[in-house]
Amino acid sequence: MAYKAKNHQETSNPDGSFNFTITTGNGKTLKYENLSTNIAAQMREEIRISKLSTEEEQVLVFEQVTAEQNTSLKWLIQQLRNEFSIPESEIFAHPIVSRKTGSEALTAQWK
């Protein structure tokens, strides 16, 4: 699911990763945990853009991918790579190959 961000708080962890708590426009709380420095920077930008977006051109922030979803994604990617002989260098997150909200698949891990 994706939501319009209203505000957010973030904390840093001893290992250098970040946690975000986002309050959405409809009052839902989204939690993101252990985001790397690069992903945290991308998430900050997505939150900023989402807050500024209008009703006509609304930019939404996607929920963090769950551990179960990442496990399934790793399995699926491996099956597709084996079946079609796809090199790992040719596997990309959706926002990289198609115009999408940057937070879509931002926390997906298939490697």
C-alpha positions as CSV (number, residue, x, y, z in Angstrom):
1,M,0.0,0.0,0.0
2,A,1.0,3.6,-0.5
3,Y,0.1,6.7,1.4
4,K,0.6,10.5,1.4
5,A,3.1,11.4,4.0
6,K,2.0,14.0,6.6
7,N,5.1,14.1,8.8
8,H,7.9,11.8,9.9
9,Q,10.5,11.1,12.6
10,E,13.7,9.3,12.2
11,T,16.3,7.8,14.5
12,S,19.8,6.3,13.8
13,N,21.0,3.0,15.0
14,P,24.5,2.1,16.4
15,D,25.2,0.2,13.2
16,G,24.7,3.4,11.1
17,S,21.2,2.3,9.8
18,F,18.1,4.4,10.2
19,N,14.5,3.9,11.4
20,F,11.7,6.1,10.1
21,T,8.2,6.5,11.5
22,I,5.8,8.2,9.0
23,T,2.4,9.5,9.8
24,T,0.2,9.5,6.8
25,G,-2.5,11.9,5.7
26,N,-5.2,9.5,7.0
27,G,-3.5,8.9,10.4
28,K,-1.9,5.6,9.7
29,T,1.6,5.0,11.1
30,L,4.3,3.5,8.8
31,K,7.5,2.1,10.3
32,Y,10.7,1.5,8.4
33,E,13.5,-0.2,10.2
34,N,17.3,-0.6,9.5
35,L,17.4,1.4,6.3
36,S,20.9,1.8,4.9
37,T,22.3,5.4,4.5
38,N,21.5,5.4,0.8
39,I,18.0,4.1,1.2
40,A,17.4,6.5,4.1
41,A,18.5,9.4,1.9
42,Q,16.1,8.3,-0.9
43,M,13.3,7.9,1.7
44,R,13.8,11.4,3.0
45,E,13.4,12.8,-0.5
46,E,10.3,10.7,-1.2
47,I,8.7,11.9,2.1
48,R,9.6,15.5,1.2
49,I,8.0,15.2,-2.3
50,S,5.0,13.4,-0.9
51,K,4.3,16.1,1.7
52,L,4.4,18.8,-1.0
53,S,2.3,16.9,-3.6
54,T,-1.1,18.1,-4.5
55,E,-4.4,16.3,-4.8
56,E,-4.0,16.4,-8.6
57,E,-0.4,15.1,-8.7
58,Q,-0.3,13.1,-5.4
59,V,3.0,11.4,-4.6
60,L,2.7,8.4,-2.3
61,V,5.1,6.6,0.0
62,F,5.0,2.8,-0.1
63,E,5.1,0.6,3.0
64,Q,8.4,-1.2,3.8
65,V,8.7,-4.6,2.2
66,T,8.3,-7.4,4.8
67,A,10.9,-10.1,5.4
68,E,8.4,-12.6,4.0
69,Q,8.0,-10.6,0.8
70,N,11.8,-10.3,0.4
71,T,12.2,-14.1,0.9
72,S,9.6,-14.7,-1.8
73,L,11.2,-12.1,-4.1
74,K,14.7,-13.8,-3.7
75,W,13.1,-17.1,-4.6
76,L,11.3,-15.7,-7.6
77,I,14.3,-13.8,-8.9
78,Q,16.4,-17.0,-8.7
79,Q,13.8,-19.1,-10.5
80,L,13.5,-16.5,-13.3
81,R,17.3,-16.1,-13.6
82,N,17.7,-19.9,-13.8
83,E,14.9,-20.4,-16.3
84,F,15.8,-17.6,-18.6
85,S,19.6,-17.4,-18.0
86,I,19.4,-13.8,-16.8
87,P,22.6,-12.4,-15.3
88,E,22.3,-10.7,-11.9
89,S,23.5,-7.5,-13.5
90,E,20.2,-7.4,-15.5
91,I,17.9,-7.4,-12.5
92,F,16.6,-3.9,-11.5
93,A,14.1,-2.4,-9.0
94,H,10.9,-1.2,-10.7
95,P,11.5,2.5,-10.2
96,I,14.9,2.2,-12.0
97,V,13.3,0.9,-15.2
98,S,9.9,2.5,-15.1
99,R,8.6,5.9,-14.0
100,K,7.2,5.1,-10.5
101,T,7.3,6.6,-7.0
102,G,10.9,6.2,-5.8
103,S,9.8,4.5,-2.6
104,E,8.1,1.7,-4.5
105,A,10.4,-1.4,-4.0
106,L,12.9,0.8,-2.2
107,T,13.3,-1.7,0.6
108,A,13.1,-4.8,-1.6
109,Q,16.1,-7.1,-1.3
110,W,16.7,-9.8,-3.8
111,K,20.5,-10.2,-3.7
